[in-house]
Amino acid sequence: MFSDFIEIFILSLIQGISEFLPVSSSAHLIVISTLYKFKANSMLIDVSLHLGSLTAIVYYFRKELLDLKKNKKILKLIIIGSVPIMIFGYIIYITELSYLLRNIKVIAWTTLIFGLLLYIADKNDLNKKISSDLKLSTILFIGFFQVLSLIPGVSRAGITITAGRILKFNRVDSAKISFLLSIPALAGASFLSLKNIHYESIELNYLVLSSIIFSFIFSYLTIRFFLDYIKKFSLNIFVIYRVMVAIILFILIYS
């Protein structure tokens, strides 16, 4: 029981930190669970971890979300921008293609390639903003880029921020667009996973509650830290981290 609780704490820490940073939460969860053979990781726990992150992002942006009711244009754009990943996500889910992509070799290459793409995109220094420059063409561009995050290692936050930077949005607004798009994405992923929960044991209830709470805490703190950080610094630290992780994975794979 205690070992399961420790595993939940670690998985929640990984989910909460990596979901909203440009480093890929799915990649970290897959690699850590594979290397250390976690027993507590299950479909129900996976849903709980995402639910904790979803609750955190909704709570953090509660004022902005309430304002979206007044600004129906942005709300519509966020919904439209989420359509591509919903469609492709469902296709991958029903075809079970995701299982073919959930391997360390794929993660190593996507971690490296899309980390370097983030570095290139982040060199743009223009200042487009959500309030004045977000429109149908830009949100669809970002939305289709977000589809790539269905491949482990790409990072949903990373690829949407990359797309925002390519379009010359400033770092903070690129991150805010990414965070707003994460709400439908997390909700959709949780909904699809809920279909298989009836196979899980009810003995996991205390772990489920723990995973939601811990994931919420770590997600909320990460969102706060990240938005403060990118007001002052570039995204280079995350690029360096991705390159280092990729090198370590290459060593494990090819040595």
N, C-alpha and C positions, 0 to 999 in steps of 0.2 A: 504493500500500500504506500509506504513512504517513498519507495523508489519510483512508483508511478507518479506521485506528487512532484518529485524532483524533475522527472521527465516533462511533465506538464508545464512546470515553471520555465524550463529551458525552451520548450517549444513556443510558449507564449512570449518569451523574451525575443526569440528569433522572429516570430510573426510580427510582433508589435514594432520592432525596430526596422526590420527589412521591408515591410509592406509599403511604407511611405518614403523610404529612401531609395535612390536609384541603384539598388543592388540585387533585386529579385528575391522576394520572400519564398516563392516556390522552390527555387534552386537551393536556398539555404535549408529549408525544411526537408527536402529530398536527400540532400547530401548528408546532413547531420543524422537523420533517421536511418539512412542506409549504413553509414560508417559505424554508428553506435548501436544499431539494431534496437531502436526504441520500441517497447511493447505497448506503450500508452497511445501511440499514434494510430488513429482510426478515422473512419469517415465522420463519425459523430464529433470527435475532438476537432477535426479539420473544420467542420461547420462552426463549432463553438469559437475557435480561434478567429475565424473570419467575422463572426458576429461581434466579437469584442472589438475588432478593428473598425467595423462598420458603425458600431455605437459611438466609438471615440471620434470618428470623423464627423458624424452628424452632430454630436454634442459640441465639438470644437467650433464648427461652422454654423451653429444654430442661428445666430443673428443674420449671417449671410443667406442662409436658407430661407429664413422668414422674409428677408428682403427680396428673394427671388420671386415670391408671390406677387410683389409689386412690379418687379422687372421680369415680366413674362417672356421677353425676348431671350434672355440668358437661360432661363429655365427650359425653354423649347430647344435651344441650341445644345444644352447639356444632354437632353433626352435624345436628340437626333444624333449627337456625337457618340452616344452609347449603343446605338443600333448595330453598327458593324460587329462589335465584339460579342453582342448578344447572339447574333446570327451565327457567326463562325464558332463561337464558344459552344453553342448547342450542337452544331454539326460535328465538332470534334468530340463532344460528349457522347453522342449517340453512335458514332462510328468507333469509339474507344481508341481513337488515334493518339489521345493524350498519353496512353500507356507506352507507346513506342517512343515518345519524346522525353519520357521521364527517366533519362539515364545520364550518368555523370559526363560521358563524352560530349553529348549535346550541350549540357550545361557549361562545360569548360569553354567550348568555342563561342557560344552565345554571350557568355560573360565577358570574354575578351573583345569580340567584334563590336558589340553594342556599347561597351564601355568606351572604346575608342571613338565611336560615332558620337557619343555624348560629349566627349572632349572637343571634337571638331565643332559641334553645334554650339557649345557653350562659349566659343570664342566670339560669337556675334554680340555686339554691344549696343544694339538699338533698344528703344524703350516703348514698344507697343504695349497697350494695356487692355484688360478685359472690357472695361467700361466703354471704350471707344473703338476697339479694333477687332473684337470677337464677332465673327459673322459666319454664315453658313459654310462658305468654302473653307475657312480656317478650321472650324470645328470638325468638318468631315475629314480634312487632312489629318488632324490629330487623332480622330476616331479610328481611321483606317490604320494609322501607325500603332494604335493601341492593340489592334488585333494580333500584332507580332508578339505581344506579351503572353499569349497563350502557349508560347514555346518557353519552357523553363530556362531561366538564365537571362532572358531578355530584360525583364523587370518592367512591370506595368508603369510604375512611377517613372522609371528611367526613360522609357521610350516615349511617353507622353510629354515629359519635360523636354526631351530631345526635340520632339516635333514642335513644341512651343518655341524653343530657342531657334530652330531653323526658320520659323516664321517671324523671328525678330521680337518676340514677346520678352519682357524683362524676366529675370529669374523668379522673382516672387510671384508674378502673375502666371508664369508658366507652371509653377508649383501649385498655385490655387486652381488652375484649370485641371491639372492632374488630380488633385484632391477631390474636386467636384465630380469628375468623371469616375472616380473610384467608388462613389456611392452606388450607382446602378451596377457597376461591375461586381462589387462585393456582394450586393444583394442578389444578383443573378447567379453567382457562383454558389452562394449558400442555398438558394432555392433548388438548384439542380441537385446538390448533394443531399438535400433533405429527403429526396425520393428513396434513398437507400438506408435511411436511419433506422427503419424498423428491423433491420438485421442486427443492430447493435444491442449489447447487453444493457439492461437498466442499472447494472452495478456501476456503470460509469458516471452516474449522476453527480457525485461529488467532484469528480474530475472535470465534468462539463462546466459546472459552476465556477470552479477554480480557473479553468482555461479562459472563460469569458471575462472574468474579473481581471486576471493578470494581463490578458491581451489588451483589454481596454486601457489599463494603466500605462503599459509600455507604448501603446499606439499613441495615446494622448500626449505623453511626454515627448515622443519622437516628432510628432507634428509641430509641437511648440518649438522644440530645439531647431528643427530643420528650417522653418520659416525665419527664425531669428538669424540662423547661420548664413543663409544665402543672401541676406540683406547686406552682409559685410564681405563675404568671400565667394570665390568661384566654386565650381563643382569638381575641381581637380582632385580633391582628397578621395572622392568616391571613385573616380577613374583609376587612381593609383591602387585603391583597394581592390577593384575589380580585376585589374591586371595581375596583382599578387595572388588573388584567389585562383584565377585561371592558370597561372604558372604552377601553383601547388597541385591543382587537379590534373594538369598535364603530366606532372611528375608521377602522380599516383597511377594514372592511366597507362602511360607509355614506358615506365621504368621496369 
